[in-house]
Amino acid sequence: MPSAEIITIGTEILLGEIVDTNSAWLARKLRDLNVDVFRTATVGDNAARIAEILRETMTRADIIITTGGLGPTVDDPTREAVALAFGCPLEYRPELWQQIVERMQRFGRQAGENQKRQAYIPQTGLALRNPVGTAPAFIMRQNGHCVISLPGVPREMETLAETEVFPFLRQTYQLRGVIKARVLHTAGVGESLIDEQIGDLEALANPTVGLAAHAGAVDVRITAKAASQAEADALIASLEADLRRRLGDGIFGADEETLAGVTLSRLAAQAKTLTALEANTGGELTRRLAAQNLPQIFRGGKLLSQPLTAQELLQRLQQERDAQGADYALGLAALPQAEALQVHLALLTPAGAEVETRGFGGHPKSLASWGATTLLDLLRRRLLSK
């Protein structure tokens, strides 16, 4: 199985001006191709530093994919950097220039002289035509290592990867197997407790099990390597069944499922409705529920900015439920004092009312998210008992 590393190029990423989404997309796609991604890195728009990291990466990785730095301006140095790393000059390709000219004509514009820079690639490179932009990509090969340079614009990068790069990799490395992942979502159970319950499974070689903690929730990731999709599915299914036996109701969903979506689906199955009231949360709870686009179940939320005691929250929540004519109601009030972070949690059900105050030991900016997750999980568990 070949190994890969991804290098994103752009000073704007290092400065935090834009977020690198290319690495995550490429990593998922390479995983599905049965390619092991061992590292990702970001380097600024400096030819010497890019060349240095390329030379270093080529000592260990079979496949290196770069994104960015292929534009027409002086501060787009990837072409020069790759040529420097491979010890060869840049070479003008007339056919690439013609493609750029034709692309600009479609926009009703004339290609500028500076865009001719994009028609140069390292001398021994294999050019890849860009059907959705003006930046040609290219592939360089040396001593069993392969450097693939793609544009940084996500849609251009994705198109070239799907149409040119992935077919090239399948053929070059005879990629036949698959790597598949499934993520189980848990709430109401701490990461350390989950680790105690499934620690032996985290030591497995294939499939592998890993944990990722979030505010009030923990993801359990299963990753399987196999010769076929069906074999990978079978490996995952067997391990997932074991995890579900061990973690029980702590698991609320998998993959794209959300806690808010699962909770509203349970209410829909019981033909019940819900409303919410929040104070000092920035609307975190309402935003999650509204995003599920189930207005017939979630009748909206009311946002308050003033602090509330637990009993005031319960009283206001009862008034809101009566006004909305809902069956259930969730109340969340954050108390973001730096030394004693707390949330009031209120839950109204047809069976009665509950209200409690819980302390939080994390970052103040995570308080509302943690409170919303905790409250949604309380309702989910009540619904499970119905």
Phi, psi and omega in degrees: 000125182288155177254153182221154170226149182243131179238117175265138186243126178160121177297329181296334176286317179297329180277356179079014182282329174226159180260135178283104175261345183297319183298316181296317180296313180296320181299317178296316182293319179294322175304315181294336178276356183074040174247129179278118174266115185263331182209154165232153181210159175232137179224148182283180184280070180223116187301318182295318180290324177295315179299321180297314181289330176294314179299319178296315183294326181290349176282347185226335185255143176285321185236128174237124178247125175252148173230137177099163176079019181250014180286187186267358187267168182299328182270027172246087194260010188297318180303312181295323182293317180294318177300320178296317180295326182266357177067039179223159179278167171280151182229132179284132179244106182303324182293329177289321177298320179296321178296321179294317179300314181295322180296316180292326178297329178296332177273002182074026182232162179259135179297132179279161182298326181293337179288347178294339175303328183288347178273001176259133172223164178306143191307319184266011186281153172264115183283143176242120181292135178261109183277355184233013180194184183259355183264105176293145175261173179202162180236134175240140180230140180200124175050044177084356178257150185227124175249124181242119182253121183241157177297160179272339178297120189307314183294323177293314179301313182296318180297312180295323179297314183290318187272331186241310190287311183295318173300321177299316181294319179300317182286315185294319184254010178049052183284118182238327183279183179224155168239122184235143181235149173223137183244123175263133182258132178238157176213151177080005179228127182289157181299319182294323178292319177299318179300321178296324184279332185232016184306323180295328180286333179290347179267358181293152179268323179196114000290160176257157179232132178221157182245147174220117184270143175229179181292103178083002183215158177224132175264139175246112184261128174252128179233126182237138173252132183204170180283338182214164177299318182296320179292319177296318178300320181294318178298317181292317183299318181296315180290322179298320179300320179294316179298319180293326176295319184283320187264344173054228184291352176297333177275122179253344182184186182214152174053247186276357180292144178243159179296318178297318180294317179296318181295315179294326178295323178293321176296319179297321180295333179260007180056044180244160181240165187218145169225171183214157175219133183228150175224127177062034181244354185072012178080021184303312183294312180298320180299315179297317182290317180295330181295343180281349176055051176234068185296338178287342178256308180266113186269015175103167181231152178252134183250131178239150179254344183276151177292147180230145169282169180300317181290324176296320177300314181297318180296313180295326179293320177297320178296319180293319179297317179297319181295324182272345183066034183269158178278322182237157176212142179243131178238131183223122177231122181267141177239085191275048172285134188302324186270347183210072181292130181215160169225143168266132180242126179233138181224123176250127178232168176301341182271347181152195184238145176227141174212138179207163178242131180235141176274156181227132184256008182266198181287141180306326181289347178264358186299311182296319179296316179296317179297317179297317178297315181299317182291317178298322179291324176300314179295317179304315182291326176295321180292330179297332182277354181283000000 
